[in-house]
Amino acid sequence: MTPNYILSLSLSGHFRLLLRLRPINLFRSKMSSFHHHYDSDMNGTKPTIKKSKLSFITPSEIDAQFSHHDSAVARINNGSFGCCPSSVISAQNEWQLRFLRQPDDFYFNGLQDGIQRSRSVIRSLINADHVDEISLVDNATTAAAIVLQQTSWAFAEGLFRKGDAAVMLHYAYGAVKKSVEAYVTRAGGHVIEVQLPFPVTSNQEIITEFRRALERGKADGKKVRLAVIDHITSMPSVVIPVKKLVQICREEGVDQVFVDAAHGIGCTDVDMQEIGADFYTSNLHKWFFCPPSVAFLYCRKAQKGFDLHHPVVSHEYGNGLAIESAWIGTRDYSAQLVVPSALEFINRFEGGIEGIKRRNHDTVVEMGQMLAKAWGTNLGAPPELCASMIMVGLPPCLEISIDSDCLKLRTHLRVKFGVEVPIYFRAPKDGEIIRSIVTGYARISHQVYNKIENYYKFRDAINQLVKDGFTCKLLHE
Ligand SMILES: Cc1ncc(COP(=O)(O)O)c(C=O)c1O
Protein backbone atom coordinates (compact mmCIF):
# COMPACT_ATOMS: atom_id res chain seq x y z
CA MET A 1 0.00 0.00 0.00
CA THR A 2 1.47 3.36 -0.97
CA PRO A 3 0.88 6.02 1.61
CA ASN A 4 0.28 9.48 0.25
CA TYR A 5 0.53 12.78 2.06
CA ILE A 6 -1.39 15.98 2.04
CA LEU A 7 -0.54 19.22 3.73
CA SER A 8 -3.37 21.11 5.32
CA LEU A 9 -3.80 24.19 7.46
CA SER A 10 -5.46 23.49 10.77
CA LEU A 11 -7.76 25.97 12.45
CA SER A 12 -5.01 26.92 14.88
CA GLY A 13 -3.00 28.12 11.90
CA HIS A 14 -0.37 25.39 11.94
CA PHE A 15 0.44 23.33 8.91
CA ARG A 16 0.02 19.68 9.57
CA LEU A 17 1.01 16.69 7.59
CA LEU A 18 -1.81 14.25 7.09
CA LEU A 19 -1.05 10.67 6.27
CA ARG A 20 -3.67 9.09 4.05
CA LEU A 21 -3.55 5.36 4.41
CA ARG A 22 -5.99 4.06 1.86
CA PRO A 23 -6.52 6.16 -1.27
CA ILE A 24 -8.80 3.58 -2.87
CA ASN A 25 -11.57 5.36 -4.70
CA LEU A 26 -13.43 8.62 -4.68
CA PHE A 27 -15.66 7.76 -1.73
CA ARG A 28 -12.97 6.18 0.31
CA SER A 29 -10.38 8.84 -0.26
CA LYS A 30 -12.81 11.55 0.79
CA MET A 31 -13.84 9.56 3.84
CA SER A 32 -10.23 8.93 4.68
CA SER A 33 -9.42 12.61 4.77
CA PHE A 34 -11.00 12.60 8.18
CA HIS A 35 -11.29 8.99 9.18
CA HIS A 36 -7.65 8.20 8.58
CA HIS A 37 -5.56 11.19 9.40
CA TYR A 38 -2.73 11.15 11.86
CA ASP A 39 -0.13 13.59 13.04
CA SER A 40 3.04 12.77 11.25
CA ASP A 41 5.98 11.41 13.13
CA MET A 42 7.96 10.85 9.96
CA ASN A 43 11.38 11.22 11.56
CA GLY A 44 11.75 14.94 11.39
CA THR A 45 10.04 15.48 8.04
CA LYS A 46 8.15 18.27 9.81
CA PRO A 47 10.12 18.97 12.96
CA THR A 48 8.15 22.05 14.00
CA ILE A 49 4.79 20.31 14.35
CA LYS A 50 3.41 20.86 17.85
CA LYS A 51 1.92 17.50 18.48
CA SER A 52 0.05 18.24 21.66
CA LYS A 53 -1.98 20.99 20.02
CA LEU A 54 -2.61 19.07 16.85
CA SER A 55 -3.31 15.54 17.95
CA PHE A 56 -6.88 15.12 16.86
CA ILE A 57 -8.85 12.04 17.69
CA THR A 58 -7.68 9.01 15.68
CA PRO A 59 -9.90 6.49 13.87
CA SER A 60 -9.13 3.81 16.45
CA GLU A 61 -10.02 6.21 19.25
CA ILE A 62 -13.33 6.93 17.51
CA ASP A 63 -13.99 3.19 17.28
CA ALA A 64 -13.20 2.82 20.98
CA GLN A 65 -15.53 5.69 21.87
CA PHE A 66 -18.40 3.87 20.14
CA SER A 67 -17.42 0.27 20.91
CA HIS A 68 -20.73 -0.18 22.75
CA HIS A 69 -22.58 0.05 19.41
CA ASP A 70 -23.90 -3.29 18.15
CA SER A 71 -21.31 -4.20 15.52
CA ALA A 72 -23.78 -6.49 13.75
CA VAL A 73 -25.89 -3.49 12.72
CA ALA A 74 -25.14 -0.91 10.04
CA ARG A 75 -26.45 2.02 12.04
CA ILE A 76 -27.13 4.69 9.43
CA ASN A 77 -29.91 6.30 11.43
CA ASN A 78 -28.21 8.74 13.75
CA GLY A 79 -31.15 11.06 13.15
CA SER A 80 -33.60 9.15 15.32
CA PHE A 81 -31.77 8.74 18.61
CA GLY A 82 -28.29 10.20 18.14
CA CYS A 83 -25.29 8.62 19.83
CA CYS A 84 -23.16 9.08 22.92
CA PRO A 85 -19.41 8.33 23.09
CA SER A 86 -17.95 6.42 26.04
CA SER A 87 -16.07 9.46 27.41
CA VAL A 88 -19.40 11.28 27.81
CA ILE A 89 -21.06 8.18 29.28
CA SER A 90 -18.22 8.06 31.86
CA ALA A 91 -18.74 11.71 32.70
CA GLN A 92 -22.44 11.02 33.11
CA ASN A 93 -21.69 8.10 35.46
CA GLU A 94 -19.52 10.41 37.53
CA TRP A 95 -22.40 12.83 37.98
CA GLN A 96 -24.80 10.04 38.82
CA LEU A 97 -22.40 8.65 41.43
CA ARG A 98 -21.84 12.08 42.89
CA PHE A 99 -25.56 12.30 43.49
CA LEU A 100 -25.82 8.80 44.92
CA ARG A 101 -22.75 9.29 47.14
CA GLN A 102 -24.09 12.36 48.93
CA PRO A 103 -27.39 13.55 47.49
CA ASP A 104 -27.80 16.56 49.76
CA ASP A 105 -24.35 17.91 48.94
CA PHE A 106 -25.02 17.36 45.25
CA TYR A 107 -28.36 19.12 45.49
CA PHE A 108 -27.05 22.13 47.45
CA ASN A 109 -23.52 22.40 46.03
CA GLY A 110 -23.34 20.89 42.57
CA LEU A 111 -26.49 20.64 40.57
CA GLN A 112 -27.35 24.28 39.89
CA ASP A 113 -23.77 25.35 39.10
CA GLY A 114 -23.41 22.37 36.79
CA ILE A 115 -26.58 23.19 34.88
CA GLN A 116 -25.52 26.84 34.67
CA ARG A 117 -22.20 25.75 33.10
CA SER A 118 -24.04 23.68 30.50
CA ARG A 119 -26.32 26.61 29.69
CA SER A 120 -23.30 28.89 29.26
CA VAL A 121 -21.72 26.47 26.80
CA ILE A 122 -24.91 26.50 24.75
CA ARG A 123 -25.25 30.28 24.95
CA SER A 124 -21.91 30.87 23.32
CA LEU A 125 -22.33 28.10 20.74
CA ILE A 126 -25.64 29.43 19.48
CA ASN A 127 -24.76 33.12 19.81
CA ALA A 128 -27.56 34.01 22.21
CA ASP A 129 -27.41 37.35 24.00
CA HIS A 130 -27.72 36.05 27.51
CA VAL A 131 -27.53 32.79 29.43
CA ASP A 132 -31.01 33.50 30.83
CA GLU A 133 -32.33 32.87 27.32
CA ILE A 134 -31.27 29.23 27.56
CA SER A 135 -33.24 26.59 29.46
CA LEU A 136 -32.35 22.93 29.56
CA VAL A 137 -35.23 20.52 29.22
CA ASP A 138 -35.59 16.83 28.45
CA ASN A 139 -36.21 16.95 24.73
CA ALA A 140 -37.73 18.87 21.84
CA THR A 141 -41.15 17.43 22.68
CA THR A 142 -41.02 19.06 26.12
CA ALA A 143 -39.79 22.34 24.62
CA ALA A 144 -42.75 22.34 22.21
CA ALA A 145 -45.14 21.77 25.12
CA ILE A 146 -43.63 24.77 26.97
CA VAL A 147 -44.11 27.09 24.00
CA LEU A 148 -47.55 25.83 23.05
CA GLN A 149 -48.82 25.88 26.62
CA GLN A 150 -48.34 29.65 26.68
CA THR A 151 -50.19 29.89 23.34
CA SER A 152 -53.05 28.02 24.93
CA TRP A 153 -53.09 30.43 27.89
CA ALA A 154 -53.07 33.38 25.49
CA PHE A 155 -56.29 32.05 23.94
CA ALA A 156 -57.81 31.23 27.33
CA GLU A 157 -57.00 34.65 28.76
CA GLY A 158 -58.28 36.59 25.75
CA LEU A 159 -54.94 37.81 24.38
CA PHE A 160 -55.64 35.78 21.25
CA ARG A 161 -59.12 35.51 19.76
CA LYS A 162 -60.90 32.30 18.81
CA GLY A 163 -60.22 31.60 15.14
CA ASP A 164 -56.81 33.30 15.16
CA ALA A 165 -54.36 31.14 13.27
CA ALA A 166 -51.27 29.08 13.94
CA VAL A 167 -49.23 28.00 10.93
CA MET A 168 -47.08 24.89 10.83
CA LEU A 169 -45.51 22.71 8.17
CA HIS A 170 -47.41 19.70 6.90
CA TYR A 171 -44.18 17.79 7.59
CA ALA A 172 -43.99 18.98 11.22
CA TYR A 173 -42.99 16.18 13.57
CA GLY A 174 -45.95 13.96 14.56
CA ALA A 175 -45.57 14.50 18.31
CA VAL A 176 -45.39 18.27 17.83
CA LYS A 177 -48.53 18.17 15.67
CA LYS A 178 -50.31 16.40 18.52
CA SER A 179 -49.09 19.11 20.87
CA VAL A 180 -50.51 21.78 18.53
CA GLU A 181 -53.79 19.86 18.52
CA ALA A 182 -53.82 19.64 22.33
CA TYR A 183 -52.79 23.22 23.09
CA VAL A 184 -53.83 25.33 20.09
CA THR A 185 -56.77 23.68 18.33
CA ARG A 186 -58.42 22.85 21.63
CA ALA A 187 -57.97 26.43 22.81
CA GLY A 188 -59.84 27.74 19.75
CA GLY A 189 -56.93 28.36 17.38
CA HIS A 190 -57.25 27.68 13.67
CA VAL A 191 -54.31 25.55 12.51
CA ILE A 192 -53.08 25.92 8.95
CA GLU A 193 -50.63 23.46 7.46
CA VAL A 194 -48.04 24.55 4.89
CA GLN A 195 -48.13 21.98 2.10
CA LEU A 196 -44.65 21.19 0.85
CA PRO A 197 -43.70 19.31 -2.29
CA PHE A 198 -41.59 16.17 -2.06
CA PRO A 199 -39.22 15.52 -3.70
CA VAL A 200 -38.30 19.15 -3.32
CA THR A 201 -36.00 20.96 -5.72
CA SER A 202 -35.47 24.44 -4.27
CA ASN A 203 -35.96 26.75 -1.31
CA GLN A 204 -38.26 28.87 -3.43
CA GLU A 205 -40.92 26.14 -3.49
CA ILE A 206 -40.94 26.13 0.31
CA ILE A 207 -41.03 29.92 0.58
CA THR A 208 -43.93 30.20 -1.88
CA GLU A 209 -46.02 27.63 -0.01
CA PHE A 210 -45.25 29.31 3.30
CA ARG A 211 -46.41 32.71 2.03
CA ARG A 212 -49.60 31.09 0.76
CA ALA A 213 -50.34 29.60 4.19
CA LEU A 214 -49.83 32.99 5.87
CA GLU A 215 -52.24 34.56 3.41
CA ARG A 216 -54.85 31.96 4.33
CA GLY A 217 -54.23 32.62 8.02
CA LYS A 218 -54.81 36.33 7.57
CA ALA A 219 -58.02 35.96 5.52
CA ASP A 220 -61.12 37.67 6.96
CA GLY A 221 -59.05 39.97 9.12
CA LYS A 222 -57.78 37.16 11.34
CA LYS A 223 -54.31 37.24 12.86
CA VAL A 224 -51.55 34.68 12.63
CA ARG A 225 -50.44 34.34 16.22
CA LEU A 226 -47.87 31.60 15.93
CA ALA A 227 -45.69 29.99 13.30
CA VAL A 228 -44.08 26.63 14.09
CA ILE A 229 -41.24 26.05 11.67
CA ASP A 230 -38.99 23.00 11.58
CA HIS A 231 -35.33 23.74 10.95
CA ILE A 232 -34.80 20.26 9.54
CA THR A 233 -37.95 18.25 8.96
CA SER A 234 -37.84 14.72 10.24
CA MET A 235 -39.63 12.74 7.54
CA PRO A 236 -38.97 13.45 4.79
CA SER A 237 -35.80 15.19 5.91
CA VAL A 238 -35.24 18.60 4.33
CA VAL A 239 -33.39 21.68 5.63
CA ILE A 240 -35.93 24.51 5.74
CA PRO A 241 -34.83 28.11 4.99
CA VAL A 242 -35.73 29.21 8.51
CA LYS A 243 -33.99 32.55 8.39
CA LYS A 244 -36.04 33.59 5.36
CA LEU A 245 -39.29 32.22 6.79
CA VAL A 246 -38.76 34.03 10.11
CA GLN A 247 -38.12 37.24 8.18
CA ILE A 248 -41.39 36.74 6.26
CA CYS A 249 -43.21 36.18 9.56
CA ARG A 250 -41.88 39.50 10.85
CA GLU A 251 -42.96 41.31 7.67
CA GLU A 252 -46.42 39.75 7.89
CA GLY A 253 -46.91 40.57 11.58
CA VAL A 254 -46.92 37.03 12.97
CA ASP A 255 -46.87 37.38 16.78
CA GLN A 256 -44.58 34.49 17.71
CA VAL A 257 -42.18 32.25 15.83
CA PHE A 258 -41.09 28.92 17.24
CA VAL A 259 -38.39 26.96 15.42
CA ASP A 260 -38.44 23.24 16.12
CA ALA A 261 -34.84 22.28 15.44
CA ALA A 262 -34.82 18.87 17.09
CA HIS A 263 -31.96 18.09 14.65
CA GLY A 264 -30.36 21.52 14.90
CA ILE A 265 -27.15 21.81 16.84
CA GLY A 266 -24.31 19.74 15.43
CA CYS A 267 -26.27 19.13 12.24
CA THR A 268 -26.84 22.56 10.71
CA ASP A 269 -26.00 26.23 11.38
CA VAL A 270 -27.58 27.44 14.60
CA ASP A 271 -27.12 31.15 15.29
CA MET A 272 -29.83 32.96 17.23
CA GLN A 273 -28.95 36.41 15.90
CA GLU A 274 -29.03 35.16 12.32
CA ILE A 275 -32.25 33.17 12.62
CA GLY A 276 -34.13 35.71 14.72
CA ALA A 277 -36.87 33.43 16.10
CA ASP A 278 -38.61 34.01 19.44
CA PHE A 279 -38.23 30.40 20.49
CA TYR A 280 -35.80 27.82 19.21
CA THR A 281 -35.25 24.31 20.51
CA SER A 282 -32.66 21.74 19.64
CA ASN A 283 -31.99 18.32 21.09
CA LEU A 284 -28.47 17.77 22.37
CA HIS A 285 -28.83 14.00 22.29
CA LYS A 286 -29.22 13.80 18.51
CA TRP A 287 -26.17 15.49 16.94
CA PHE A 288 -24.32 16.89 19.96
CA PHE A 289 -23.21 13.58 21.52
CA CYS A 290 -25.13 13.97 24.78
CA PRO A 291 -26.87 10.97 26.32
CA PRO A 292 -30.65 10.81 26.26
CA SER A 293 -32.17 13.02 27.06
CA VAL A 294 -31.45 16.73 26.94
CA ALA A 295 -32.43 19.66 24.77
CA PHE A 296 -32.14 23.40 25.03
CA LEU A 297 -34.97 25.86 24.59
CA TYR A 298 -33.92 29.37 23.63
CA CYS A 299 -36.40 32.18 24.39
CA ARG A 300 -35.49 35.64 23.15
CA LYS A 301 -35.15 37.89 26.15
CA ALA A 302 -35.94 41.10 24.35
CA GLN A 303 -39.46 39.77 23.78
CA LYS A 304 -41.10 40.62 27.07
CA GLY A 305 -44.47 39.32 28.05
CA PHE A 306 -44.14 35.65 27.17
CA ASP A 307 -45.62 33.61 29.96
CA LEU A 308 -43.40 30.56 29.74
CA HIS A 309 -43.42 27.82 32.34
CA HIS A 310 -42.26 24.27 32.56
CA PRO A 311 -45.29 21.97 32.29
CA VAL A 312 -44.07 20.14 35.41
CA VAL A 313 -44.64 22.73 38.12
CA SER A 314 -42.31 22.62 41.13
CA HIS A 315 -40.70 24.81 43.81
CA GLU A 316 -39.16 27.23 41.33
CA TYR A 317 -42.45 28.17 39.65
CA GLY A 318 -42.38 31.86 38.74
CA ASN A 319 -38.59 32.23 38.91
CA GLY A 320 -38.05 32.17 35.15
CA LEU A 321 -38.16 29.22 32.80
CA ALA A 322 -34.45 28.39 33.05
CA ILE A 323 -34.59 28.12 36.85
CA GLU A 324 -37.93 26.30 36.83
CA SER A 325 -36.53 23.76 34.37
CA ALA A 326 -33.43 23.14 36.49
CA TRP A 327 -35.51 21.65 39.29
CA ILE A 328 -38.69 19.83 38.37
CA GLY A 329 -38.46 17.40 41.27
CA THR A 330 -36.10 14.58 42.18
CA ARG A 331 -34.82 12.84 39.08
CA ASP A 332 -31.65 12.13 37.11
CA TYR A 333 -30.19 15.42 35.83
CA SER A 334 -26.94 13.89 34.59
CA ALA A 335 -27.72 14.29 30.88
CA GLN A 336 -28.04 18.05 31.43
CA LEU A 337 -24.73 18.17 33.28
CA VAL A 338 -22.49 16.58 30.65
CA VAL A 339 -22.85 19.28 27.98
CA PRO A 340 -19.26 20.54 28.65
CA SER A 341 -17.98 16.94 28.38
CA ALA A 342 -19.76 16.53 25.05
CA LEU A 343 -18.11 19.72 23.82
CA GLU A 344 -14.73 18.41 24.97
CA PHE A 345 -15.31 15.30 22.86
CA ILE A 346 -16.37 17.40 19.87
CA ASN A 347 -13.27 19.58 20.13
CA ARG A 348 -11.06 16.57 19.63
CA PHE A 349 -12.13 16.63 15.98
CA GLU A 350 -10.51 18.88 13.44
CA GLY A 351 -12.61 22.02 13.14
CA GLY A 352 -14.74 21.09 16.19
CA ILE A 353 -18.47 21.16 15.63
CA GLU A 354 -18.12 23.00 12.31
CA GLY A 355 -15.71 20.38 11.01
CA ILE A 356 -17.92 17.49 12.08
CA LYS A 357 -20.97 19.09 10.49
CA ARG A 358 -19.22 19.80 7.22
CA ARG A 359 -17.72 16.34 6.87
CA ASN A 360 -21.00 14.64 7.82
CA HIS A 361 -22.78 16.66 5.17
CA ASP A 362 -20.21 15.97 2.45
CA THR A 363 -20.14 12.26 3.18
CA VAL A 364 -23.87 11.74 3.50
CA VAL A 365 -24.38 13.48 0.15
CA GLU A 366 -21.73 11.26 -1.39
CA MET A 367 -23.29 8.14 0.08
CA GLY A 368 -26.76 9.22 -1.01
CA GLN A 369 -25.55 9.75 -4.56
CA MET A 370 -23.77 6.42 -4.52
CA LEU A 371 -26.95 4.60 -3.44
CA ALA A 372 -29.23 6.45 -5.87
CA LYS A 373 -26.86 5.56 -8.69
CA ALA A 374 -26.65 1.92 -7.64
CA TRP A 375 -30.46 1.62 -7.56
CA GLY A 376 -31.22 3.87 -10.54
CA THR A 377 -33.27 6.25 -8.39
CA ASN A 378 -33.02 9.88 -7.21
CA LEU A 379 -32.42 11.96 -4.10
CA GLY A 380 -35.41 13.53 -2.33
CA ALA A 381 -33.75 16.95 -2.13
CA PRO A 382 -30.69 18.62 -3.62
CA PRO A 383 -27.52 18.58 -1.45
CA GLU A 384 -27.97 22.22 -0.42
CA LEU A 385 -31.28 21.31 1.25
CA CYS A 386 -29.63 18.53 3.27
CA ALA A 387 -27.45 18.59 6.37
CA SER A 388 -26.21 15.29 7.82
CA MET A 389 -29.20 13.32 6.57
CA ILE A 390 -30.40 12.76 3.02
CA MET A 391 -33.40 11.03 1.43
CA VAL A 392 -32.59 8.36 -1.16
CA GLY A 393 -35.21 6.84 -3.44
CA LEU A 394 -35.66 3.06 -3.17
CA PRO A 395 -36.22 0.95 -6.28
CA PRO A 396 -39.89 1.17 -7.40
CA CYS A 397 -40.02 -2.62 -7.92
CA LEU A 398 -40.12 -3.05 -4.12
CA GLU A 399 -43.72 -1.79 -4.42
CA ILE A 400 -43.94 0.31 -1.30
CA SER A 401 -47.68 0.97 -1.54
CA ILE A 402 -48.91 2.18 1.85
CA ASP A 403 -47.47 3.86 4.92
CA SER A 404 -47.26 0.66 6.93
CA ASP A 405 -45.02 -0.93 4.27
CA CYS A 406 -42.27 1.44 5.39
CA LEU A 407 -42.16 0.18 8.96
CA LYS A 408 -42.40 -3.42 7.78
CA LEU A 409 -39.57 -2.99 5.30
CA ARG A 410 -37.48 -1.19 7.92
CA THR A 411 -38.02 -4.12 10.33
CA HIS A 412 -37.17 -6.59 7.57
CA LEU A 413 -33.91 -4.76 6.85
CA ARG A 414 -33.01 -4.77 10.55
CA VAL A 415 -33.87 -8.42 11.19
CA LYS A 416 -32.68 -10.03 7.95
CA PHE A 417 -29.83 -7.76 6.92
CA GLY A 418 -28.63 -5.93 10.05
CA VAL A 419 -29.34 -2.48 8.60
CA GLU A 420 -31.07 0.25 10.61
CA VAL A 421 -32.63 2.93 8.43
CA PRO A 422 -36.02 4.72 8.50
CA ILE A 423 -38.18 4.79 5.37
CA TYR A 424 -40.70 7.35 4.15
CA PHE A 425 -43.77 6.66 1.99
CA ARG A 426 -44.28 9.18 -0.75
CA ALA A 427 -47.82 8.47 -1.96
CA PRO A 428 -48.29 8.40 -5.74
CA LYS A 429 -50.12 11.38 -7.18
CA ASP A 430 -53.05 11.13 -9.58
CA GLY A 431 -51.95 9.26 -12.68
CA GLU A 432 -48.73 7.94 -11.12
CA ILE A 433 -48.39 4.19 -10.98
CA ILE A 434 -46.65 2.25 -8.22
CA ARG A 435 -43.76 0.24 -9.67
CA SER A 436 -43.04 2.96 -12.19
CA ILE A 437 -42.21 5.76 -9.74
CA VAL A 438 -40.25 5.99 -6.49
CA THR A 439 -42.71 5.66 -3.60
CA GLY A 440 -40.23 4.91 -0.82
CA TYR A 441 -37.31 7.03 0.36
CA ALA A 442 -34.72 5.92 2.91
CA ARG A 443 -33.37 8.59 5.23
CA ILE A 444 -29.68 7.95 5.69
CA SER A 445 -27.57 9.77 8.28
CA HIS A 446 -23.85 10.18 8.67
CA GLN A 447 -22.14 10.64 12.01
CA VAL A 448 -18.47 10.33 13.02
CA TYR A 449 -18.71 6.61 13.85
CA ASN A 450 -20.07 5.60 10.43
CA LYS A 451 -17.99 3.76 7.89
CA ILE A 452 -18.45 3.42 4.16
CA GLU A 453 -19.15 -0.30 4.68
CA ASN A 454 -22.37 0.61 6.51
CA TYR A 455 -23.76 2.14 3.31
CA TYR A 456 -22.46 -0.69 1.11
CA LYS A 457 -24.29 -3.12 3.39
CA PHE A 458 -27.52 -1.19 2.83
CA ARG A 459 -26.92 -1.01 -0.93
CA ASP A 460 -26.28 -4.74 -1.12
CA ALA A 461 -29.32 -5.60 1.01
CA ILE A 462 -31.63 -3.69 -1.34
CA ASN A 463 -29.90 -5.16 -4.39
CA GLN A 464 -30.47 -8.62 -2.94
CA LEU A 465 -34.18 -7.92 -2.41
CA VAL A 466 -34.49 -6.69 -6.01
CA LYS A 467 -32.65 -9.75 -7.32
CA ASP A 468 -34.96 -12.04 -5.33
CA GLY A 469 -38.06 -10.40 -6.82
CA PHE A 470 -39.13 -9.22 -3.35
CA THR A 471 -42.09 -6.86 -3.05
CA CYS A 472 -43.58 -5.36 0.14
CA LYS A 473 -46.70 -7.48 -0.45
CA LEU A 474 -44.65 -10.38 0.90
CA LEU A 475 -44.61 -8.62 4.28
CA HIS A 476 -48.39 -8.24 4.38
CA GLU A 477 -49.18 -11.67 5.83
C1 LIG B 1 -38.52 17.84 13.90
C2 LIG B 1 -38.61 17.07 15.18
N1 LIG B 1 -39.25 17.61 16.22
C3 LIG B 1 -39.33 16.99 17.41
C4 LIG B 1 -38.76 15.76 17.60
C5 LIG B 1 -38.89 15.10 18.93
O1 LIG B 1 -37.65 14.90 19.54
P1 LIG B 1 -37.61 14.18 20.95
O2 LIG B 1 -38.21 12.82 20.74
O3 LIG B 1 -36.18 14.11 21.33
O4 LIG B 1 -38.42 15.00 21.87
C6 LIG B 1 -38.09 15.13 16.54
C7 LIG B 1 -37.48 13.81 16.70
O5 LIG B 1 -36.92 13.23 15.82
C8 LIG B 1 -38.02 15.82 15.30
O6 LIG B 1 -37.38 15.29 14.25
The ligand as a Gaussian input file, in Angstrom:
#p B3LYP/6-31G(d) Opt

LIG

0 1
 C      -38.523000      17.841000      13.899000
 C      -38.613000      17.074000      15.177000
 N      -39.249000      17.612000      16.220000
 C      -39.330000      16.989000      17.411000
 C      -38.760000      15.760000      17.596000
 C      -38.894000      15.099000      18.931000
 O      -37.646000      14.904000      19.543000
 P      -37.606000      14.179000      20.948000
 O      -38.206000      12.822000      20.745000
 O      -36.182000      14.106000      21.332000
 O      -38.423000      14.998000      21.868000
 C      -38.092000      15.132000      16.538000
 C      -37.485000      13.814000      16.700000
 O      -36.922000      13.232000      15.823000
 C      -38.017000      15.817000      15.297000
 O      -37.377000      15.288000      14.245000

